[in-house]
């Protein structure tokens, strides 16, 4: 029997990470529209990206805290 070193995720964590992945898929479309409308889109100032950070936070801290941490990071980027 093998044991995975990664912790198992709850249903809510899987759903939240799914939403983050959907955001990752859709965001480039909005970014290109922003670039077209305003001449250029702002560059990301964070590493890892906000969506990567949110997914990691959800995995590490749970759904609610991870989502809040991700939202805080996204809002700090655009303010």
Secondary structure, 3 states (H helix, E strand, C coil): CCCCCCCCCCHHHHHHHHHHHHHHHHHHHHHHHHHHHHCCCCCCCCCCCHHHHHHHHHHHHCHHHHHHHHHHHHHHHHC
